[in-house]
Amino acid sequence: MDFSSKLLENAVHEMAQLPGIGKRTALRLVLHLLRQPEEQTTHLAKALVDLKTEVKFCKNCHNISDFDLCEICANPNREKSLVCVVEDIRDVMAIENTSQYRGLYHVLGGKISPMDGVGPNQLNITTLIDKVKREEVTEIIFALSSTMEGDTTNFYIYKQLEDYKITTSTIARGIGVGDELEYADEVTLGRSILNRVPFENSLKS
């Protein structure tokens, strides 16, 4: 792709680093921004810089937050003894949109994937085990995508919790095998949370 401007080329190159954005789409987005009032582009740039420099991760659940404790963990009406384990912030948003879950979350920050060089130590698993050790939690709900990596991560955490008196459950398989949680419709996802099953049952299927 030939560019008449090095500035344009650099902007397109950076935009194309975003997931799902190819060079042609990046060019279309950059040209759109170029046509917008300077103030609008400045607001976008500032929002991105502020996101990178000022965003926090909740000290309790690792959710993205503006404060040390996210709004969910700080809410006194949430059921503190119930923790839903998810891969990332997108899954928290998907489950919250169902309005069917009133417990807390624990964001792992990924899934165990040896092929990608991601092991248990790269995820927020230790802090989850610490919560159980402090007897703050009575039930853990595994809500990872039903992929090989998700199932491996679920099983690893389950084995770490075997010695503790705690209920472990998993969302019902209304979510298709191999599907990512964030793409499930709200009704199906809500029912999967409400109709969760003991995790041991999922090992037998």
MARROVEX-658859 format. One line per field, with one value per residue: residue number from 1; x, y, z of N, C-alpha, C in turn. Coordinates in Angstrom, 1 decimal. Last residue first. Example, Ala and Ser with C-alpha at 12.3 -4.5 7.8 and 13.67 -1.06 7.14 Angstrom:
BEGIN
pos	[2,1];
n_east	[12.8,13.2];
n_north	[-2.2,-5.7];
n_up	[7.1,7.8];
ca_east	[13.7,12.3];
ca_north	[-1.1,-4.5];
ca_up	[7.1,7.8];
c_east	[12.9,13.2];
c_north	[0.0,-3.3];
c_up	[7.9,7.8];
This chain:
BEGIN
pos	[205,204,203,202,201,200,199,198,197,196,195,194,193,192,191,190,189,188,187,186,185,184,183,182,181,180,179,178,177,176,175,174,173,172,171,170,169,168,167,166,165,164,163,162,161,160,159,158,157,156,155,154,153,152,151,150,149,148,147,146,145,144,143,142,141,140,139,138,137,136,135,134,133,132,131,130,129,128,127,126,125,124,123,122,121,120,119,118,117,116,115,114,113,112,111,110,109,108,107,106,105,104,103,102,101,100,99,98,97,96,95,94,93,92,91,90,89,88,87,86,85,84,83,82,81,80,79,78,77,76,75,74,73,72,71,70,69,68,67,66,65,64,63,62,61,60,59,58,57,56,55,54,53,52,51,50,49,48,47,46,45,44,43,42,41,40,39,38,37,36,35,34,33,32,31,30,29,28,27,26,25,24,23,22,21,20,19,18,17,16,15,14,13,12,11,10,9,8,7,6,5,4,3,2,1];
n_east	[-18.8,-17.4,-16.9,-19.3,-19.6,-17.9,-19.2,-22.7,-24.1,-26.4,-28.6,-27.8,-25.9,-27.6,-29.3,-27.6,-26.9,-29.4,-29.9,-27.7,-25.7,-22.1,-19.7,-18.2,-17.5,-17.0,-17.5,-16.8,-20.1,-22.5,-24.2,-25.5,-24.3,-24.0,-20.9,-20.0,-18.8,-17.8,-17.8,-15.4,-13.1,-10.2,-8.7,-9.2,-8.2,-6.6,-8.4,-9.7,-7.6,-7.4,-10.0,-10.0,-7.9,-9.0,-11.2,-9.9,-8.5,-10.6,-13.6,-15.9,-14.8,-15.5,-16.7,-17.2,-17.8,-17.4,-18.7,-17.7,-15.1,-13.5,-11.4,-8.9,-8.7,-10.1,-8.3,-6.1,-7.0,-7.0,-4.3,-3.4,-4.4,-4.1,-1.3,1.2,1.2,0.0,1.2,1.4,2.5,0.7,0.7,-0.4,-2.5,-5.0,-6.2,-6.7,-7.4,-9.2,-11.2,-13.9,-16.8,-19.8,-23.4,-25.6,-27.0,-28.7,-28.2,-26.7,-24.6,-22.8,-21.8,-20.4,-18.6,-17.0,-16.0,-14.3,-12.3,-11.7,-12.4,-13.8,-15.6,-17.6,-18.3,-20.0,-19.8,-21.0,-23.4,-23.9,-24.5,-22.3,-19.9,-17.3,-17.2,-18.3,-16.6,-13.3,-10.8,-9.3,-10.9,-11.8,-10.9,-11.1,-10.7,-9.4,-10.6,-9.3,-8.2,-8.8,-6.6,-7.0,-6.0,-4.1,-2.8,-4.7,-6.7,-5.4,-5.0,-7.6,-8.5,-6.8,-7.7,-10.3,-9.8,-8.6,-10.7,-12.3,-10.7,-10.5,-13.2,-12.4,-10.7,-9.1,-10.8,-11.0,-8.4,-8.4,-10.3,-9.2,-6.8,-7.8,-8.9,-6.5,-5.1,-7.4,-8.3,-8.3,-6.6,-4.4,-2.5,-3.5,-2.8,0.0,-0.3,-1.7,0.3,2.3,1.0,0.7,3.3,4.2,2.0,1.0,1.7,0.8,0.9];
n_north	[-36.0,-35.9,-33.3,-32.1,-32.9,-31.3,-28.8,-28.8,-26.3,-23.5,-22.0,-19.4,-19.4,-20.1,-18.0,-16.0,-17.0,-16.8,-14.0,-12.8,-14.9,-15.0,-13.8,-14.2,-16.9,-18.6,-22.2,-24.8,-25.8,-23.2,-22.8,-24.5,-26.0,-24.0,-23.2,-25.1,-25.1,-26.1,-25.2,-26.2,-26.9,-27.8,-29.5,-28.6,-26.4,-27.3,-28.6,-26.3,-25.2,-27.2,-27.2,-24.6,-24.9,-26.9,-25.5,-23.5,-25.0,-26.2,-24.3,-22.8,-20.0,-20.0,-20.0,-21.7,-20.4,-21.3,-20.6,-19.3,-17.2,-16.6,-18.0,-17.7,-19.5,-18.1,-16.1,-17.6,-18.5,-15.9,-15.4,-17.4,-16.7,-14.8,-16.2,-17.2,-19.6,-21.4,-20.2,-19.7,-20.3,-21.3,-23.9,-23.8,-22.0,-21.0,-17.7,-14.4,-13.1,-13.8,-12.2,-13.0,-11.4,-11.9,-12.1,-12.0,-12.4,-11.5,-9.5,-9.7,-8.0,-9.5,-11.1,-9.3,-8.1,-10.4,-10.8,-8.6,-9.0,-12.6,-15.2,-15.8,-17.1,-15.7,-16.4,-15.7,-14.1,-11.7,-10.5,-7.0,-4.7,-3.1,-2.8,-3.2,-5.0,-3.2,-1.1,-2.0,-0.3,1.7,3.0,2.4,-0.9,-4.3,-6.8,-8.0,-8.3,-6.6,-4.4,-3.7,-1.7,1.4,3.9,5.8,5.2,4.3,6.2,8.5,7.8,7.6,10.3,11.7,10.8,11.9,14.6,15.0,14.6,16.8,19.0,18.9,17.3,14.8,13.8,12.1,10.0,9.0,8.1,6.1,4.3,3.5,2.4,0.2,-1.2,-1.9,-3.4,-4.6,-5.4,-7.4,-5.5,-2.9,-2.2,-0.3,2.0,2.1,2.4,4.8,6.5,6.2,7.1,9.8,10.6,10.2,10.3,8.7,5.2,2.1,-1.2];
n_up	[32.3,34.6,35.0,35.7,38.3,39.7,39.8,39.8,37.6,37.0,36.3,36.4,34.2,32.1,32.0,31.1,28.6,27.3,27.5,26.1,24.0,23.9,23.6,25.9,25.9,23.0,22.4,22.9,23.2,24.0,27.0,28.4,30.4,33.3,35.0,37.8,41.3,44.4,47.8,50.2,52.2,50.5,48.9,46.3,45.0,43.0,41.4,40.3,38.8,36.8,35.7,34.5,32.6,31.0,30.0,28.5,26.6,25.3,26.1,27.2,29.1,32.6,35.2,38.1,41.2,44.5,47.7,49.9,51.0,53.1,54.2,53.4,51.4,49.4,48.9,47.9,45.5,44.2,44.2,42.4,39.9,37.6,35.7,35.4,36.7,34.9,31.7,28.3,25.9,24.1,24.8,27.4,28.8,31.0,30.3,31.8,34.0,36.0,38.2,40.0,41.5,43.5,42.9,41.4,38.2,36.3,34.4,32.1,32.3,33.8,31.8,30.2,32.0,32.5,30.0,29.7,31.6,31.6,32.6,35.9,38.6,41.0,44.3,47.2,49.5,49.0,47.0,47.2,48.6,48.8,46.3,45.8,43.7,41.7,41.5,42.8,44.5,43.6,40.6,38.1,36.9,35.9,38.4,40.5,43.0,44.8,43.6,40.2,38.5,36.9,34.5,33.7,31.3,29.5,29.7,28.9,26.2,25.3,25.7,24.1,21.5,21.7,21.9,19.4,17.7,18.4,17.7,14.9,13.3,10.8,8.9,10.3,10.9,8.3,7.9,9.8,8.9,6.4,7.3,8.7,6.5,5.3,7.2,9.7,12.9,14.7,17.2,16.1,14.3,12.6,13.8,13.1,10.2,10.1,11.1,9.2,6.8,7.5,7.7,5.1,2.3,0.4,0.3,-1.0,0.0];
ca_east	[-19.5,-17.9,-15.7,-18.7,-20.5,-17.6,-18.1,-21.5,-24.1,-25.1,-28.7,-28.8,-25.5,-26.4,-29.8,-28.2,-25.9,-28.7,-30.8,-27.9,-26.8,-23.4,-20.6,-18.7,-18.6,-16.5,-17.9,-15.9,-18.7,-22.0,-23.1,-26.3,-23.8,-24.7,-22.2,-19.7,-19.8,-17.4,-18.6,-16.0,-14.6,-10.9,-8.6,-9.8,-9.2,-6.0,-7.4,-10.4,-8.1,-6.3,-9.5,-11.0,-7.8,-7.7,-11.4,-10.8,-7.8,-9.7,-12.6,-15.8,-15.3,-14.6,-17.4,-16.3,-18.5,-16.7,-18.9,-18.4,-15.9,-14.4,-12.8,-9.4,-8.0,-10.7,-9.6,-6.0,-6.8,-8.2,-5.2,-2.9,-4.9,-4.5,-2.7,0.9,1.8,-0.7,1.0,0.7,3.4,1.0,1.0,1.1,-2.3,-3.8,-6.4,-6.4,-6.5,-7.9,-10.7,-12.5,-16.1,-18.6,-22.1,-25.5,-25.9,-29.1,-28.9,-27.9,-25.7,-23.5,-22.6,-21.4,-19.6,-17.7,-16.9,-15.4,-13.3,-11.3,-11.2,-13.9,-14.3,-17.6,-17.3,-20.1,-19.4,-19.6,-23.2,-23.5,-25.6,-22.6,-21.3,-17.6,-16.7,-19.0,-17.9,-14.2,-11.9,-8.6,-10.5,-11.2,-11.7,-10.7,-11.5,-8.6,-11.0,-10.0,-7.3,-9.4,-7.2,-6.6,-6.8,-4.8,-2.0,-3.4,-7.0,-5.9,-3.8,-6.8,-9.2,-6.7,-6.3,-10.1,-10.6,-7.8,-9.5,-12.8,-11.1,-9.3,-12.7,-13.1,-11.8,-8.5,-10.3,-12.2,-8.9,-7.5,-10.5,-10.5,-6.7,-7.0,-9.8,-7.5,-4.5,-6.5,-8.2,-9.4,-7.2,-5.5,-2.0,-3.6,-4.2,-0.4,0.5,-2.3,-1.0,2.6,1.5,-0.5,2.5,4.8,2.5,1.6,1.1,1.6,0.0];
ca_north	[-36.0,-37.2,-34.1,-31.8,-33.5,-32.7,-29.0,-29.1,-27.6,-24.1,-23.5,-19.8,-19.0,-20.9,-19.3,-15.8,-16.8,-18.1,-15.0,-12.6,-14.0,-15.6,-13.7,-12.8,-16.4,-17.7,-20.8,-24.0,-26.2,-24.3,-22.2,-23.7,-26.0,-25.0,-22.8,-24.6,-25.4,-25.6,-25.7,-25.2,-27.1,-26.8,-29.6,-29.9,-26.2,-26.5,-29.4,-27.3,-24.5,-26.9,-28.4,-25.0,-23.9,-27.1,-26.7,-23.1,-24.1,-27.0,-24.7,-24.3,-20.6,-19.9,-19.4,-21.6,-20.7,-20.9,-21.3,-20.6,-17.7,-15.5,-18.4,-16.8,-19.8,-19.4,-15.8,-16.8,-19.4,-16.7,-14.5,-17.4,-17.9,-14.4,-15.8,-15.9,-18.4,-20.9,-21.1,-19.2,-20.0,-19.8,-23.6,-24.1,-22.4,-21.8,-19.1,-15.3,-12.4,-14.5,-12.1,-13.1,-12.0,-11.2,-12.4,-11.0,-12.8,-12.7,-9.1,-10.6,-7.6,-8.4,-11.7,-10.1,-7.3,-9.7,-11.8,-8.8,-8.0,-11.2,-15.0,-15.5,-17.0,-16.3,-15.8,-16.3,-15.5,-11.7,-11.7,-8.2,-5.6,-3.9,-2.8,-2.1,-5.4,-4.5,-0.8,-1.8,-1.4,0.5,3.0,3.8,0.0,-2.9,-6.2,-7.8,-9.2,-7.7,-5.2,-3.9,-3.1,0.6,2.8,6.0,5.7,3.5,4.8,8.4,8.0,6.5,9.1,11.9,10.6,10.4,13.9,15.3,13.7,15.4,18.8,18.6,18.5,15.2,14.7,13.3,10.9,9.5,9.2,7.2,4.9,4.2,3.6,1.2,-0.7,-1.1,-2.1,-4.7,-4.2,-7.4,-6.8,-3.3,-3.1,-1.7,1.6,2.0,1.3,3.6,6.4,5.8,5.8,9.0,10.8,9.4,11.0,10.0,6.4,3.3,0.0];
ca_up	[31.0,34.2,34.8,34.3,37.3,39.6,38.8,40.5,38.1,37.2,36.3,37.3,35.6,32.4,32.4,32.4,29.6,27.4,28.1,27.6,24.2,24.2,22.5,25.6,26.8,23.9,22.3,22.0,23.4,23.1,26.1,27.4,29.0,32.6,34.3,36.5,40.2,43.1,46.7,49.4,52.3,51.2,50.3,46.7,46.0,44.0,42.1,41.1,40.0,37.6,36.4,35.5,33.7,31.6,30.8,29.6,27.6,25.9,25.2,27.1,27.9,31.5,34.0,36.9,39.9,43.3,46.4,50.1,49.9,52.6,54.4,54.4,52.6,49.9,49.3,49.2,46.5,44.4,44.9,43.8,40.6,39.0,35.9,34.7,37.4,36.1,32.7,29.5,26.9,24.0,23.4,27.2,27.4,30.9,30.5,30.7,33.1,35.9,36.8,40.0,40.4,43.1,43.6,42.4,39.1,36.9,35.6,32.3,31.4,34.4,32.9,29.6,31.4,33.6,30.6,28.8,31.8,31.5,32.0,34.5,38.0,39.6,43.4,45.9,49.6,49.1,47.9,46.5,48.3,50.0,46.5,46.8,45.0,42.1,41.9,41.7,44.6,44.1,42.0,38.3,37.7,35.5,37.4,39.3,41.9,45.3,44.4,41.5,38.6,37.9,34.9,35.0,32.4,29.7,29.9,30.2,27.1,25.2,26.4,25.5,21.9,21.5,22.9,20.6,17.6,18.5,19.1,15.7,13.9,12.0,8.5,9.7,12.0,9.0,7.0,10.0,10.2,6.4,6.5,9.4,7.6,4.6,6.7,8.6,12.0,13.8,16.8,16.9,15.4,12.2,13.9,14.5,10.8,9.6,11.7,10.6,6.9,7.3,8.9,6.1,3.5,0.0,1.0,-1.1,0.0];
c_east	[-18.4,-18.5,-16.2,-17.5,-19.9,-18.4,-17.7,-20.4,-22.8,-25.1,-27.4,-28.8,-26.5,-25.9,-28.7,-28.7,-26.5,-27.7,-30.1,-28.8,-27.1,-24.5,-21.9,-19.7,-19.1,-17.7,-17.3,-16.3,-17.9,-20.5,-22.5,-25.4,-24.8,-24.3,-22.7,-21.0,-19.3,-18.4,-18.0,-16.7,-15.3,-12.4,-9.4,-9.7,-9.7,-6.9,-6.8,-9.5,-8.8,-6.7,-8.3,-10.5,-8.8,-7.6,-10.2,-11.0,-8.6,-8.9,-11.6,-14.9,-15.0,-15.2,-16.5,-17.1,-17.5,-17.5,-18.1,-18.6,-16.5,-15.4,-13.8,-10.9,-8.5,-10.0,-10.3,-7.4,-6.7,-8.1,-6.5,-3.9,-4.6,-5.1,-3.0,-0.5,1.6,-0.1,0.3,0.5,2.7,1.9,1.4,1.5,-0.9,-3.7,-5.1,-6.7,-6.0,-6.9,-9.3,-11.9,-14.6,-17.9,-21.0,-24.2,-25.7,-28.1,-29.3,-28.7,-26.9,-24.7,-23.4,-22.3,-20.7,-18.8,-17.6,-16.5,-14.5,-12.5,-10.8,-12.5,-14.4,-16.2,-17.4,-19.2,-19.4,-19.0,-21.7,-23.2,-25.2,-23.8,-21.7,-19.1,-17.1,-18.6,-18.6,-15.6,-12.9,-9.6,-9.8,-10.6,-11.0,-11.6,-10.9,-9.4,-10.3,-10.2,-7.9,-8.5,-7.6,-7.2,-6.2,-5.7,-2.7,-2.7,-5.8,-6.2,-4.2,-5.6,-8.3,-7.3,-6.1,-8.7,-10.3,-8.5,-8.7,-11.6,-11.5,-9.7,-11.5,-12.5,-12.6,-9.5,-9.7,-11.8,-10.2,-8.0,-9.6,-10.7,-8.0,-7.0,-9.1,-8.5,-5.6,-6.0,-7.1,-9.3,-8.3,-6.1,-3.2,-3.1,-4.3,-1.9,0.1,-1.6,-1.7,1.3,1.7,-0.1,1.3,3.9,3.0,2.2,1.8,0.9,0.9];
c_north	[-36.0,-37.2,-35.5,-32.7,-33.3,-33.4,-30.5,-29.4,-27.8,-25.4,-24.2,-21.3,-19.6,-20.6,-20.2,-17.2,-16.7,-18.1,-16.3,-13.6,-13.9,-14.6,-14.4,-12.7,-15.0,-17.1,-19.9,-22.5,-25.4,-24.5,-23.3,-23.0,-25.5,-24.9,-23.9,-24.2,-24.8,-26.0,-25.2,-25.8,-26.0,-27.2,-28.7,-30.0,-27.5,-26.3,-28.6,-28.1,-25.4,-26.2,-28.1,-26.1,-24.3,-26.2,-27.1,-24.3,-23.8,-26.2,-25.6,-24.7,-22.1,-20.5,-19.1,-21.1,-20.6,-21.3,-20.5,-21.4,-19.1,-16.0,-17.3,-17.0,-18.9,-19.7,-17.0,-16.5,-18.8,-17.7,-15.1,-16.5,-17.8,-15.6,-15.5,-15.4,-17.1,-19.7,-20.6,-20.3,-19.4,-19.4,-22.1,-23.8,-22.6,-22.3,-19.9,-16.8,-13.3,-13.8,-12.7,-13.2,-12.2,-11.9,-11.5,-11.2,-11.7,-13.1,-10.3,-10.3,-8.5,-7.9,-10.6,-10.7,-8.1,-8.9,-11.2,-9.8,-8.1,-10.3,-13.5,-15.2,-16.9,-16.0,-16.5,-15.6,-16.3,-13.2,-12.0,-9.3,-6.9,-4.9,-3.7,-2.1,-4.4,-4.9,-2.1,-1.6,-1.1,-0.6,1.7,3.9,1.4,-1.9,-4.8,-7.2,-9.1,-8.8,-6.5,-4.8,-3.3,-0.8,2.0,4.9,5.8,3.9,4.0,6.9,7.9,6.6,7.9,10.7,10.7,10.1,12.4,14.5,13.8,14.4,17.3,18.3,18.1,16.5,15.3,14.3,12.2,10.5,9.8,8.4,6.2,4.9,4.3,2.5,0.4,-0.5,-1.3,-3.4,-4.5,-6.2,-6.6,-4.6,-3.6,-2.7,0.1,1.5,1.0,2.3,5.2,5.6,5.3,7.5,9.9,9.4,10.0,10.8,7.6,4.5,1.2];
c_up	[29.8,32.8,34.3,34.0,35.9,38.5,38.6,39.5,38.9,37.8,36.4,37.4,36.6,33.8,32.8,32.9,31.0,28.6,28.3,28.2,25.7,24.4,22.7,24.5,26.4,24.6,23.3,21.9,22.4,23.4,25.3,26.5,28.0,31.1,33.4,35.9,38.9,42.1,45.4,48.2,51.5,51.2,51.2,48.3,46.7,45.2,43.2,41.9,40.9,38.9,37.3,36.3,34.9,32.8,31.6,30.5,28.8,27.0,25.9,26.0,27.8,30.3,32.9,35.7,38.8,42.0,45.3,48.8,50.2,51.6,54.1,54.8,53.8,51.3,50.0,49.7,47.9,45.5,45.1,44.7,42.1,39.7,37.4,34.9,36.7,36.8,33.9,30.5,28.2,25.1,23.3,25.8,27.2,29.5,30.3,31.1,32.0,35.0,36.7,38.6,40.8,42.0,43.2,43.3,40.1,38.0,36.4,33.4,31.5,33.6,33.6,30.7,30.8,33.1,31.7,29.3,30.9,31.7,32.0,33.9,36.5,39.0,42.1,44.9,48.3,49.1,47.9,47.5,47.5,49.7,47.7,47.1,46.1,43.5,42.4,42.3,43.6,44.2,42.4,39.7,37.7,36.3,37.1,38.1,40.6,44.2,44.9,42.4,40.0,37.8,36.0,35.4,33.8,31.0,30.3,30.6,28.5,26.1,26.4,26.3,23.5,22.0,22.9,21.8,18.9,18.6,19.3,17.2,14.8,12.5,9.6,9.2,11.4,10.1,7.6,9.1,10.3,7.7,6.5,8.6,8.4,5.5,6.0,8.1,11.0,12.8,15.8,16.3,16.2,13.2,13.5,14.6,12.3,10.2,11.4,11.3,8.3,7.4,8.7,7.4,4.5,1.1,0.5,-0.4,0.0];
